[in-house]
């Protein structure tokens, strides 16, 4: 019963027109066949201090150090936290740093960078998000990339990438692509949406 209620909450979030709610639901949705979660990250005292600094900069809307930490910190959870903070600030000046982080070796960092780009919703990130969707190997990160592309837009790159994502094998990616296509209201995606909905039934 609890699991059914939790699923209902996630599905309600996925249907939400509010981008942060929808993206958060997309990230929290359980994925079938995924590997066990990694061991919890226990920050050192220096890392805890940096996390406090990140929150302070988030409050001050200062992106300079956050962008540097995103690029340079050795610990993936710290880079992911920096990306998350940049997304919360929603400053378009952080788009280049977040775009570079889409190529980070750690899936969690790529996922947070994509999510942050969706929050910033700057169309200049659209082409980079579209390119990354086709090469991303982590399924949950790919779904977040697709959702972020719907939030950022960036025509004409968005429509072809979403068209391909609507035909992806992963149902989470297809679902994210359908929501993203609906948000973009691009007439070139109507046929692909209809075809994807026929395939789902």
Protein Blocks (a to p, Z undefined) as FASTA:
>chain_A
ZZmmmmmmmmmmmmpmblklmmmmmmmpccehiacddddddddfklmmmmmmmmmmmmno
paklmmmmmmmomblklmmmmmmmmmmnopaklmmmmmmmmmgfblklmmmmmmmmmmno
paklmmmmmmmmmmpmbfklmmmmmmmmmmnnopaklmmmmmmmmmpmblklmmmmmmmm
mmnopaklmmmmmmmmmmmZZ
